[in-house]
Amino acid sequence: MNYITRKATLEDLPTLLKFEQGVIEAERPMDPTIKDGKISYYDISEFIKSEDSEVYVVELDNEIVASGYAKIKDDRNYFKHKKQGHLGFMFVPNAHRGKGLNKLLVDALLKWCKQKNVFEIRLDVYYENPSAIKAYEKVGFKKYMIKMRLNLQDLEN
């Protein structure tokens, strides 16, 4: 298979918007705080246009089969680094999972971050998503912090 990893363009937006809904659909069962109905996580067109972010896609036979972005953010003043690269929008449709496409994306995004002189890279992944955690660990990420939540209304029952 001849996969091509490239920067996304605005012409890719219809597919990327479908992928965004795929991300949301996959994450809803893991996050009771996500609203019902059609929502949007990202301003993908802004990510494509911005100097501080980049969206990459993987193509197979002129079909987009994976997506992800990197965004450069200012970090907190007490860290050794001033900026971080934040990865997100990592999506591979079911038919193309298990083929190493996440690694192709992460490699391209990390290369872009490095070209921008950003070396601290972070991402968020749900605790209840062990396959994603495993995929990120395979490319070198390490578990760092657990974010916890509590809904006080749940305690009243």
Backbone as CSV, one residue per row, in Angstrom:
resi,resn,N_x,N_y,N_z,CA_x,CA_y,CA_z,C_x,C_y,C_z
1,MET,0.836,-1.176,0.000,0.000,0.000,0.000,0.882,1.241,0.000
2,ASN,0.494,2.190,-0.821,1.281,3.403,-0.976,0.577,4.573,-0.289
3,TYR,0.873,4.750,0.997,0.276,5.839,1.764,1.073,7.113,1.541
4,ILE,0.363,8.228,1.420,0.984,9.538,1.263,0.569,10.392,2.456
5,THR,1.547,10.931,3.178,1.288,11.845,4.283,1.565,13.249,3.772
6,ARG,0.566,14.129,3.942,0.712,15.491,3.427,-0.047,16.481,4.307
7,LYS,0.273,17.765,4.126,-0.465,18.820,4.811,-1.862,18.902,4.206
8,ALA,-2.843,19.104,5.057,-4.216,19.253,4.596,-4.400,20.602,3.920
9,THR,-5.377,20.665,3.030,-5.762,21.917,2.378,-7.235,22.176,2.667
10,LEU,-7.681,23.366,2.357,-9.090,23.692,2.570,-10.011,22.807,1.713
11,GLU,-9.503,22.287,0.606,-10.294,21.375,-0.228,-10.591,20.061,0.500
12,ASP,-9.802,19.734,1.506,-10.010,18.506,2.286,-11.091,18.670,3.351
13,LEU,-11.589,19.878,3.533,-12.489,20.179,4.645,-13.718,19.270,4.729
14,PRO,-14.414,18.951,3.642,-15.589,18.069,3.792,-15.250,16.726,4.460
15,THR,-14.155,16.117,4.062,-13.744,14.853,4.685,-13.318,15.071,6.125
16,LEU,-12.584,16.136,6.371,-12.101,16.404,7.724,-13.257,16.683,8.678
17,LEU,-14.293,17.343,8.205,-15.460,17.585,9.053,-16.170,16.279,9.395
18,LYS,-16.209,15.339,8.452,-16.765,14.001,8.739,-15.893,13.285,9.762
19,PHE,-14.576,13.395,9.619,-13.659,12.770,10.581,-13.861,13.366,11.971
20,GLU,-14.084,14.684,12.041,-14.313,15.313,13.339,-15.526,14.686,14.015
21,GLN,-16.583,14.444,13.257,-17.770,13.799,13.829,-17.444,12.372,14.265
22,GLY,-16.543,11.703,13.551,-16.090,10.370,13.958,-15.357,10.397,15.287
23,VAL,-14.535,11.421,15.499,-13.833,11.587,16.779,-14.860,11.779,17.898
24,ILE,-15.810,12.662,17.654,-16.827,12.958,18.671,-17.643,11.711,18.990
25,GLU,-18.043,10.983,17.969,-18.816,9.747,18.169,-18.034,8.722,18.985
26,ALA,-16.746,8.619,18.727,-15.903,7.669,19.463,-15.715,8.096,20.916
27,GLU,-15.674,9.406,21.170,-15.380,9.898,22.518,-16.619,10.068,23.392
28,ARG,-17.781,10.201,22.801,-19.002,10.408,23.600,-19.209,9.339,24.672
29,PRO,-19.040,8.051,24.368,-19.248,7.045,25.419,-18.257,7.151,26.576
30,MET,-17.115,7.799,26.332,-16.093,7.937,27.367,-16.220,9.231,28.163
31,ASP,-17.083,10.134,27.718,-17.161,11.458,28.343,-18.616,11.904,28.500
32,PRO,-19.162,11.741,29.690,-20.569,12.120,29.901,-20.815,13.622,29.861
33,THR,-19.775,14.432,29.750,-19.960,15.882,29.724,-20.145,16.432,28.315
34,ILE,-19.971,15.589,27.289,-20.144,16.054,25.905,-21.644,16.191,25.611
35,LYS,-22.026,17.331,25.049,-23.425,17.596,24.705,-23.953,16.573,23.703
36,ASP,-25.255,16.351,23.744,-25.926,15.548,22.725,-26.069,16.380,21.455
37,GLY,-26.375,15.701,20.370,-26.591,16.391,19.101,-25.300,16.692,18.389
38,LYS,-25.429,17.402,17.273,-24.251,17.727,16.467,-23.478,18.863,17.126
39,ILE,-22.211,18.615,17.375,-21.310,19.616,17.943,-20.032,19.631,17.128
40,SER,-19.171,20.571,17.427,-17.874,20.656,16.770,-16.818,20.891,17.831
41,TYR,-15.697,20.215,17.700,-14.566,20.411,18.607,-13.615,21.499,18.109
42,TYR,-13.408,21.528,16.800,-12.282,22.263,16.237,-12.734,23.276,15.195
43,ASP,-11.897,24.271,14.962,-12.027,25.130,13.793,-10.937,24.660,12.822
44,ILE,-11.257,23.615,12.093,-10.259,22.942,11.254,-9.721,23.889,10.184
45,SER,-10.583,24.699,9.594,-10.093,25.612,8.554,-9.083,26.593,9.140
46,GLU,-9.299,27.040,10.369,-8.336,27.942,11.011,-7.015,27.209,11.289
47,PHE,-7.091,25.943,11.695,-5.873,25.154,11.913,-5.073,25.041,10.617
48,ILE,-5.763,24.883,9.500,-5.085,24.757,8.206,-4.422,26.080,7.817
49,LYS,-5.083,27.198,8.101,-4.591,28.516,7.677,-3.542,29.110,8.614
50,SER,-3.555,28.726,9.884,-2.719,29.364,10.893,-1.246,28.990,10.769
51,GLU,-0.385,29.943,11.137,1.057,29.682,11.202,1.419,28.829,12.418
52,ASP,0.556,28.835,13.437,0.837,28.129,14.689,0.190,26.752,14.779
53,SER,-0.341,26.272,13.674,-0.908,24.926,13.664,-0.772,24.333,12.274
54,GLU,-0.871,23.031,12.232,-0.801,22.324,10.954,-1.660,21.074,11.048
55,VAL,-2.432,20.826,10.012,-3.235,19.614,9.905,-2.576,18.731,8.853
56,TYR,-2.398,17.476,9.215,-1.861,16.502,8.265,-2.907,15.437,8.000
57,VAL,-2.847,14.877,6.808,-3.695,13.755,6.436,-2.828,12.661,5.831
58,VAL,-3.364,11.456,5.858,-2.755,10.337,5.148,-3.735,9.943,4.055
59,GLU,-3.207,9.770,2.849,-4.021,9.385,1.701,-3.653,7.993,1.226
60,LEU,-4.636,7.299,0.715,-4.444,6.021,0.022,-5.314,6.081,-1.218
61,ASP,-4.706,5.982,-2.370,-5.443,6.040,-3.642,-6.363,7.264,-3.702
62,ASN,-5.829,8.429,-3.374,-6.549,9.707,-3.410,-7.714,9.804,-2.428
63,GLU,-7.750,8.919,-1.441,-8.773,8.972,-0.390,-8.083,9.270,0.936
64,ILE,-8.601,10.246,1.685,-8.040,10.564,2.988,-8.460,9.474,3.960
65,VAL,-7.457,8.860,4.622,-7.729,7.729,5.514,-7.257,7.981,6.945
66,ALA,-6.761,9.188,7.229,-6.336,9.516,8.589,-6.095,11.017,8.674
67,SER,-6.251,11.551,9.905,-6.026,12.980,10.105,-5.455,13.241,11.492
68,GLY,-4.826,14.387,11.635,-4.326,14.835,12.928,-3.794,16.246,12.806
69,TYR,-3.704,16.941,13.936,-3.141,18.286,13.900,-2.129,18.465,15.024
70,ALA,-1.286,19.470,14.830,-0.391,19.960,15.877,-0.633,21.458,15.988
71,LYS,-0.704,21.937,17.211,-0.902,23.364,17.468,0.136,23.801,18.482
72,ILE,0.809,24.888,18.186,1.799,25.432,19.103,1.090,26.366,20.077
73,LYS,1.322,26.112,21.358,0.682,26.907,22.407,1.748,27.447,23.349
74,ASP,1.483,28.636,23.890,2.317,29.128,24.985,2.064,28.227,26.186
75,ASP,3.106,27.940,26.939,2.916,27.111,28.124,3.069,27.959,29.377
76,ARG,2.808,27.360,30.504,2.865,28.080,31.779,4.292,28.520,32.096
77,ASN,4.395,29.651,32.766,5.702,30.286,32.963,6.645,29.517,33.877
78,TYR,6.158,28.535,34.607,7.041,27.801,35.513,7.655,26.550,34.884
79,PHE,7.329,26.284,33.624,7.950,25.151,32.942,9.285,25.556,32.325
80,LYS,10.139,24.591,32.109,11.439,24.846,31.483,11.271,25.325,30.037
81,HIS,10.240,24.871,29.379,9.977,25.258,27.990,8.936,26.385,27.965
82,LYS,9.002,27.208,26.937,8.047,28.314,26.801,6.830,27.910,25.970
83,LYS,7.024,26.982,25.038,5.968,26.573,24.113,5.813,25.052,24.181
84,GLN,4.612,24.613,23.813,4.382,23.178,23.651,3.648,22.957,22.342
85,GLY,3.868,21.803,21.784,3.077,21.368,20.647,1.979,20.466,21.183
86,HIS,0.753,20.779,20.836,-0.372,19.962,21.286,-0.912,19.206,20.084
87,LEU,-0.977,17.881,20.194,-1.518,17.054,19.116,-2.975,16.753,19.397
88,GLY,-3.764,16.696,18.344,-5.173,16.360,18.475,-5.763,15.982,17.138
89,PHE,-7.079,15.738,17.136,-7.817,15.394,15.924,-7.239,14.156,15.239
90,MET,-6.714,13.244,16.073,-6.141,12.025,15.532,-7.292,11.074,15.227
91,PHE,-7.516,10.798,13.944,-8.632,9.948,13.551,-8.237,9.054,12.391
92,VAL,-8.553,7.777,12.545,-8.393,6.785,11.487,-9.706,5.999,11.444
93,PRO,-10.421,6.012,10.306,-11.659,5.234,10.229,-11.401,3.748,10.499
94,ASN,-12.413,3.070,11.018,-12.284,1.657,11.405,-11.635,0.800,10.326
95,ALA,-12.004,0.995,9.076,-11.494,0.151,7.975,-9.988,0.279,7.782
96,HIS,-9.391,1.320,8.336,-7.952,1.550,8.110,-7.125,1.472,9.390
97,ARG,-7.741,1.069,10.486,-7.000,0.979,11.756,-6.078,-0.230,11.762
98,GLY,-5.032,-0.122,12.576,-4.087,-1.233,12.703,-3.072,-1.304,11.585
99,LYS,-2.949,-0.264,10.789,-2.036,-0.262,9.645,-0.875,0.712,9.826
100,GLY,-0.731,1.268,11.034,0.376,2.172,11.307,0.154,3.607,10.850
101,LEU,-1.093,3.972,10.548,-1.357,5.320,10.049,-1.183,6.374,11.134
102,ASN,-1.525,6.031,12.378,-1.316,6.969,13.475,0.163,7.328,13.592
103,LYS,1.024,6.355,13.424,2.473,6.614,13.484,2.909,7.541,12.347
104,LEU,2.386,7.321,11.146,2.724,8.213,10.031,2.337,9.653,10.359
105,LEU,1.141,9.824,10.903,0.679,11.163,11.279,1.549,11.772,12.368
106,VAL,1.752,11.017,13.435,2.535,11.543,14.561,3.938,11.903,14.099
107,ASP,4.555,11.065,13.291,5.896,11.377,12.784,5.905,12.699,12.022
108,ALA,4.910,12.916,11.153,4.840,14.163,10.378,4.600,15.362,11.298
109,LEU,3.713,15.204,12.270,3.404,16.304,13.188,4.601,16.637,14.070
110,LEU,5.313,15.621,14.540,6.496,15.865,15.363,7.591,16.553,14.550
111,LYS,7.737,16.162,13.307,8.722,16.805,12.430,8.375,18.286,12.254
112,TRP,7.085,18.591,12.055,6.657,19.974,11.917,6.957,20.762,13.193
113,CYS,6.650,20.180,14.353,6.930,20.852,15.627,8.423,21.133,15.771
114,LYS,9.227,20.154,15.423,10.679,20.314,15.521,11.164,21.447,14.610
115,GLN,10.594,21.539,13.400,10.955,22.626,12.482,10.587,23.992,13.066
116,LYS,9.581,24.011,13.936,9.154,25.245,14.595,9.904,25.465,15.917
117,ASN,10.904,24.621,16.190,11.691,24.685,17.424,10.845,24.489,18.680
118,VAL,9.883,23.616,18.581,9.035,23.240,19.706,9.302,21.765,19.976
119,PHE,9.746,21.474,21.206,10.201,20.126,21.512,9.382,19.435,22.601
120,GLU,8.589,20.179,23.337,7.702,19.600,24.354,6.356,19.350,23.683
121,ILE,5.971,18.079,23.607,4.756,17.703,22.892,3.782,17.046,23.865
122,ARG,2.535,17.467,23.811,1.495,16.934,24.695,0.285,16.525,23.864
123,LEU,-0.524,15.673,24.437,-1.816,15.326,23.859,-2.717,14.838,24.968
124,ASP,-4.002,14.853,24.716,-4.991,14.352,25.659,-5.559,13.054,25.097
125,VAL,-5.736,12.093,25.978,-6.340,10.824,25.574,-7.191,10.339,26.743
126,TYR,-8.347,9.810,26.435,-9.228,9.313,27.497,-8.641,8.072,28.145
127,TYR,-8.749,8.034,29.458,-8.291,6.897,30.257,-8.952,5.607,29.785
128,GLU,-10.202,5.699,29.371,-10.966,4.525,28.930,-10.727,4.186,27.464
129,ASN,-9.625,4.651,26.896,-9.298,4.365,25.508,-7.924,3.693,25.429
130,PRO,-7.850,2.441,25.914,-6.531,1.787,25.980,-5.871,1.581,24.624
131,SER,-6.642,1.415,23.551,-6.005,1.223,22.245,-5.292,2.501,21.799
132,ALA,-5.889,3.671,22.078,-5.222,4.930,21.735,-3.993,5.131,22.608
133,ILE,-4.121,4.837,23.898,-2.974,4.972,24.803,-1.817,4.114,24.308
134,LYS,-2.121,2.882,23.930,-1.092,1.969,23.433,-0.445,2.519,22.154
135,ALA,-1.256,3.063,21.254,-0.719,3.617,20.006,0.226,4.784,20.284
136,TYR,-0.136,5.647,21.237,0.736,6.785,21.561,1.997,6.327,22.275
137,GLU,1.877,5.329,23.139,3.068,4.796,23.808,4.021,4.176,22.790
138,LYS,3.480,3.556,21.751,4.320,2.947,20.712,5.200,3.975,20.004
139,VAL,4.727,5.222,19.920,5.517,6.252,19.243,6.308,7.109,20.225
140,GLY,6.323,6.719,21.511,7.215,7.356,22.467,6.566,8.183,23.570
141,PHE,5.258,8.391,23.503,4.608,9.157,24.572,4.583,8.344,25.858
142,LYS,4.599,9.061,26.974,4.524,8.436,28.290,3.359,9.038,29.046
143,LYS,2.725,8.217,29.868,1.651,8.727,30.721,2.248,9.782,31.636
144,TYR,1.523,10.875,31.819,2.095,12.011,32.517,1.231,12.463,33.688
145,MET,-0.042,12.646,33.461,-0.910,13.177,34.503,-2.313,12.651,34.252
146,ILE,-3.053,12.438,35.295,-4.447,12.043,35.153,-5.312,13.228,35.552
147,LYS,-6.214,13.616,34.679,-7.174,14.669,34.971,-8.408,13.990,35.552
148,MET,-8.902,14.500,36.659,-10.051,13.880,37.319,-11.213,14.865,37.325
149,ARG,-12.441,14.311,37.423,-13.618,15.157,37.445,-14.639,14.597,38.433
150,LEU,-15.532,15.462,38.856,-16.616,15.095,39.746,-17.812,15.964,39.411
151,ASN,-18.977,15.360,39.245,-20.213,16.096,39.083,-20.987,15.972,40.381
152,LEU,-21.142,17.058,41.090,-21.796,17.032,42.389,-23.231,16.537,42.315
153,GLN,-23.881,16.719,41.171,-25.245,16.206,41.026,-25.286,14.688,41.103
154,ASP,-24.220,14.040,40.673,-24.162,12.576,40.749,-24.135,12.098,42.192
155,LEU,-23.641,12.907,43.121,-23.553,12.528,44.529,-24.901,12.641,45.228
156,GLU,-25.795,13.426,44.691,-27.092,13.669,45.331,-28.046,12.495,45.185
157,ASN,-27.771,11.578,44.312,-28.690,10.446,44.083,-28.464,9.305,45.016
